[in-house]
Amino acid sequence: MKLTVAYREQSTGTLSRVKHHFVAFHVDFSAEERAVIQERGMDNQFISVPSDTPPPTRGGDFLAMMMRIIAILAFLIGIALSIPGNSNLAAFLVVGGIILFVVGKMKDKAAYKREANPEQKLTLKRMLLNPDFVVFAETLGEAKSAEAEVKETLALTAQALRENTVRPEQASYEL
């Protein structure tokens, strides 16, 4: 198994100088390891690595909440305008309100996905098909410790694959 690691930074906003750090990994399995995974049916086994998304922020929570509030108001105004017969504007406000509410809810759900699952679970099958994955870190120090954690996890996985290459011979024991 060969592991390639790359670091990258991404700024958190347009006015902020704070940067998030991401560690990108690429795993190359040898032909023997691929054969062991497929022959032994190990493709559903998984490894746990740190999350690939930053934790939710108060600004993101506020934005999602405001989107939903504006969506509800637009929807209600659209319903109220549809009664006298202004159908074009009413339809626009109703549909726009529904879309804005759904987008706000999806934004909120995506933000809290990280809190619900602080780790990614990557199956061996997924890593065979798509060998790239990313880990999020707040600081460069956390990025380096995440790299060490992933390297250790993959080393244990490689060891488990090596242990599954040869079937043990028949043995007799006197008890």
C-alpha positions in Angstrom: 0.0 0.0 0.0 1.3 3.4 -1.0 0.1 6.6 0.7 0.6 10.1 -0.8 -0.2 13.1 1.4 -0.7 16.7 0.3 -1.5 19.8 2.4 -3.7 22.7 1.3 -5.1 25.8 2.9 -8.5 27.5 2.3 -9.5 30.9 3.7 -12.7 30.8 5.7 -14.3 34.0 4.3 -13.7 37.0 2.2 -12.8 39.3 5.0 -11.2 36.8 7.4 -7.5 36.0 7.4 -8.2 32.7 9.2 -7.4 29.6 7.1 -8.7 26.1 7.3 -6.2 23.3 6.7 -7.0 20.2 4.7 -4.9 17.1 4.3 -5.5 15.2 1.0 -4.7 11.5 0.9 -4.3 9.2 -2.1 -4.0 5.5 -1.4 -2.6 3.1 -4.0 -3.2 -0.6 -3.3 -0.8 -3.2 -4.8 -2.2 -5.8 -7.1 -1.8 -8.4 -4.3 -3.7 -6.3 -1.8 -6.5 -5.7 -4.4 -6.8 -9.5 -5.0 -6.9 -10.2 -1.2 -9.7 -7.6 -0.7 -11.8 -9.1 -3.5 -11.1 -12.8 -2.9 -11.6 -12.6 0.9 -14.7 -10.4 0.7 -13.1 -7.6 2.7 -14.4 -4.8 0.6 -17.1 -3.9 3.2 -14.5 -3.4 6.0 -13.9 0.2 6.8 -11.5 2.5 8.4 -12.3 5.6 10.4 -10.6 8.9 9.7 -11.3 12.4 10.9 -14.0 14.4 9.2 -13.6 16.2 5.9 -15.7 19.2 6.8 -15.2 22.1 9.3 -17.4 22.3 12.4 -20.5 24.5 12.1 -20.1 28.2 12.8 -22.5 30.7 14.4 -22.5 32.8 11.2 -23.6 29.8 9.2 -26.3 28.9 11.7 -27.5 32.5 11.6 -27.6 32.6 7.8 -29.5 29.3 7.6 -32.0 30.6 10.2 -32.5 33.9 8.3 -33.0 32.0 5.1 -35.8 30.0 6.7 -37.4 33.0 8.3 -37.4 35.0 5.0 -38.7 31.9 3.2 -41.7 31.6 5.6 -42.4 35.3 5.2 -42.2 35.2 1.4 -44.5 32.1 1.4 -47.1 33.8 3.6 -47.0 37.0 1.6 -47.3 35.0 -1.6 -50.4 33.2 -0.2 -51.9 36.6 0.9 -51.3 38.1 -2.6 -52.9 35.2 -4.4 -56.3 35.9 -2.7 -56.9 39.2 -4.6 -55.6 37.6 -7.8 -52.0 38.9 -8.3 -51.0 35.5 -9.5 -47.5 36.1 -11.1 -46.0 37.8 -8.0 -47.8 35.4 -5.7 -46.5 32.4 -7.5 -43.0 33.8 -7.5 -43.1 34.4 -3.8 -44.6 31.0 -2.9 -42.1 29.1 -5.1 -39.2 31.3 -4.0 -40.2 30.8 -0.4 -40.3 27.1 -0.7 -36.9 27.0 -2.5 -35.3 29.3 0.1 -36.7 27.3 3.0 -35.3 24.0 1.5 -31.9 25.6 0.8 -31.7 26.9 4.4 -32.7 23.6 5.8 -30.2 21.7 3.7 -27.5 24.2 4.8 -28.4 23.6 8.4 -28.4 19.8 8.0 -25.0 19.8 6.2 -23.5 21.9 9.0 -24.7 19.5 11.7 -23.7 16.5 9.8 -20.2 17.1 11.1 -21.4 17.1 14.7 -23.4 14.0 14.2 -20.5 12.1 12.6 -17.1 13.6 13.6 -15.4 10.8 11.6 -15.6 9.5 8.1 -16.0 5.8 7.6 -14.3 4.7 4.4 -14.8 1.2 3.1 -12.1 -0.7 1.3 -14.4 -0.9 -1.7 -14.7 2.8 -1.8 -11.0 3.3 -1.5 -10.4 0.8 -4.4 -12.8 2.8 -6.6 -11.9 6.3 -5.4 -8.5 6.3 -3.7 -8.6 10.0 -2.7 -10.0 11.4 0.5 -9.6 14.6 2.5 -9.3 15.4 6.3 -10.1 18.8 7.8 -7.9 20.4 10.5 -8.2 23.8 12.3 -4.5 24.3 12.5 -1.4 23.0 10.9 -0.5 21.1 14.1 -3.9 19.3 13.9 -3.2 18.6 10.2 0.1 16.9 11.1 -1.5 14.8 13.9 -4.4 13.9 11.5 -1.8 12.7 9.0 -0.1 10.6 11.6 -3.4 9.1 12.7 -4.4 8.2 9.1 -1.0 6.7 8.4 -1.3 4.5 11.5 -4.8 3.4 10.6 -3.7 2.5 7.1 -0.6 0.7 8.4 -2.9 -1.5 10.5 -5.1 -2.1 7.5 -2.1 -3.1 5.4 -1.0 -5.5 8.2 -4.5 -7.0 8.3 -4.4 -7.5 4.5 -0.9 -9.2 4.7 -2.3 -11.5 7.4 -5.1 -12.6 5.1 -2.9 -13.4 2.2 -1.8 -16.9 3.3 -4.2 -19.5 4.7 -2.8 -21.3 7.7 -1.9 -25.0 7.3 -3.7 -27.7 9.2 -2.4 -28.1 12.7 -2.9 -30.7 15.4 -2.8 -29.9 19.1 -2.7 -32.2 22.1 -4.7 -30.7 24.9 
